[in-house]
Amino acid sequence: MPNPTIASRLRRRFILMSRDTRLEGDLRAALPEKWEMNAVTELDAVGGFEEILQHRFMLLDLQETEAFDPLEVLQALRVDLMLNLPVFCFGGAPDLRNAARLARADRFFERDEIVTRMPGFCEQYGWGAG
């Protein structure tokens, strides 16, 4: 992959890892202007290190068990790629949240509050033009 351009670095985008299409639709409806959501079920679908690094944060579905393992996603981000991309987890049982906390996820929310929280994350990470 060619080096990221300044324009690509300034794009306001985040990653959603979930296969919940209803949730994805609700998030898209609440998406602030000039923001992009990259909804995937495989981290590799985002791209390599350089491409993942250009996203402002990740929303990670802890209830997912078939399409991906949330703990493996955290392992790939934090250990394999050594990225400190903010990861906001939602859903999941208390024991899974504790495991994700140990795997260095950043914050945890109930599934039904992630749509209302997402615009605040966009505001917080909205630095730069886009």
C-alpha positions as CSV (number, residue, x, y, z in Angstrom):
1,M,0.0,0.0,0.0
2,P,1.3,3.5,-0.8
3,N,2.0,5.9,2.1
4,P,-1.1,7.5,3.5
5,T,-1.8,11.0,2.1
6,I,-2.6,14.0,4.3
7,A,-6.1,14.0,2.9
8,S,-6.6,10.3,3.9
9,R,-5.2,11.0,7.4
10,L,-7.7,13.8,7.9
11,R,-10.8,11.8,7.0
12,R,-13.1,11.4,10.0
13,R,-13.8,7.7,10.2
14,F,-14.1,4.9,12.7
15,I,-14.5,1.1,12.6
16,L,-17.5,-0.8,13.7
17,M,-16.9,-4.5,14.3
18,S,-20.3,-6.2,14.5
19,R,-22.6,-8.1,12.2
20,D,-25.7,-6.6,13.8
21,T,-27.2,-4.9,10.7
22,R,-29.9,-3.2,12.7
23,L,-27.3,-1.6,15.0
24,E,-25.2,-0.7,12.0
25,G,-28.3,1.1,10.4
26,D,-29.0,2.9,13.7
27,L,-25.4,4.1,13.9
28,R,-25.4,5.2,10.3
29,A,-28.6,7.2,10.9
30,A,-26.9,8.9,13.9
31,L,-23.6,9.5,12.1
32,P,-22.5,13.1,12.3
33,E,-21.9,15.0,9.1
34,K,-18.4,14.4,7.5
35,W,-17.9,11.1,9.4
36,E,-17.6,7.7,7.8
37,M,-18.2,4.3,9.5
38,N,-16.3,1.3,8.2
39,A,-18.4,-1.7,9.3
40,V,-16.5,-5.0,9.1
41,T,-16.4,-8.4,10.7
42,E,-12.7,-9.0,10.0
43,L,-10.0,-6.6,11.0
44,D,-8.1,-7.5,7.8
45,A,-11.0,-6.1,5.8
46,V,-10.0,-2.6,7.0
47,G,-6.6,-3.0,5.6
48,G,-3.1,-3.2,7.0
49,F,-1.4,-1.3,9.8
50,E,-1.4,2.0,7.9
51,E,-5.1,1.9,7.1
52,I,-6.3,0.8,10.6
53,L,-4.1,3.6,12.1
54,Q,-6.0,6.2,10.1
55,H,-9.3,5.4,11.9
56,R,-10.1,7.5,14.9
57,F,-11.6,4.8,17.1
58,M,-13.3,1.4,17.1
59,L,-16.7,0.2,18.3
60,L,-16.4,-3.5,19.2
61,D,-19.4,-5.8,19.7
62,L,-18.5,-8.1,22.7
63,Q,-21.6,-10.2,22.0
64,E,-20.3,-11.4,18.7
65,T,-19.2,-15.1,18.8
66,E,-19.6,-16.4,15.2
67,A,-18.0,-13.8,12.8
68,F,-15.1,-13.0,15.0
69,D,-13.7,-13.3,18.6
70,P,-13.6,-9.9,20.2
71,L,-10.6,-10.9,22.4
72,E,-8.7,-11.9,19.3
73,V,-9.5,-8.5,17.7
74,L,-8.0,-6.8,20.8
75,Q,-5.0,-9.1,20.7
76,A,-4.4,-8.2,17.0
77,L,-4.7,-4.5,17.7
78,R,-2.8,-4.2,20.9
79,V,-0.1,-7.0,20.6
80,D,0.3,-7.9,17.0
81,L,-0.1,-4.5,15.5
82,M,0.9,-2.5,18.6
83,L,-1.8,0.1,17.9
84,N,-3.4,2.3,20.6
85,L,-6.6,2.9,18.7
86,P,-9.3,3.8,21.2
87,V,-11.7,0.7,21.5
88,F,-15.1,1.2,22.9
89,C,-16.8,-2.1,23.6
90,F,-20.5,-2.7,23.9
91,G,-22.6,-5.5,25.2
92,G,-21.1,-8.7,26.6
93,A,-21.3,-10.5,29.9
94,P,-19.3,-9.2,32.9
95,D,-16.7,-11.9,32.6
96,L,-16.1,-11.1,28.9
97,R,-15.9,-7.4,29.8
98,N,-13.2,-8.2,32.4
99,A,-11.3,-10.3,29.8
100,A,-11.5,-7.4,27.3
101,R,-10.4,-5.0,30.0
102,L,-7.3,-7.2,30.6
103,A,-6.8,-7.2,26.8
104,R,-6.6,-3.4,27.0
105,A,-10.0,-2.3,25.7
106,D,-10.7,1.3,26.7
107,R,-14.3,1.7,27.8
108,F,-17.5,-0.4,28.1
109,F,-21.1,0.4,27.4
110,E,-24.4,-1.3,27.3
111,R,-25.6,-2.4,23.9
112,D,-28.6,-0.1,23.9
113,E,-26.5,3.0,24.7
114,I,-23.8,2.8,22.0
115,V,-25.8,4.6,19.3
116,T,-26.3,7.6,21.6
117,R,-22.7,7.6,22.7
118,M,-21.2,7.4,19.2
119,P,-21.7,11.1,18.3
120,G,-19.9,12.1,21.5
121,F,-16.9,9.9,20.4
122,C,-17.0,11.6,17.0
123,E,-16.9,15.0,18.7
124,Q,-14.1,14.0,21.0
125,Y,-12.0,12.6,18.1
126,G,-13.1,15.1,15.5
127,W,-9.7,16.9,15.2
128,G,-8.6,17.9,11.7
129,A,-10.5,18.7,8.6
130,G,-12.5,16.3,6.7
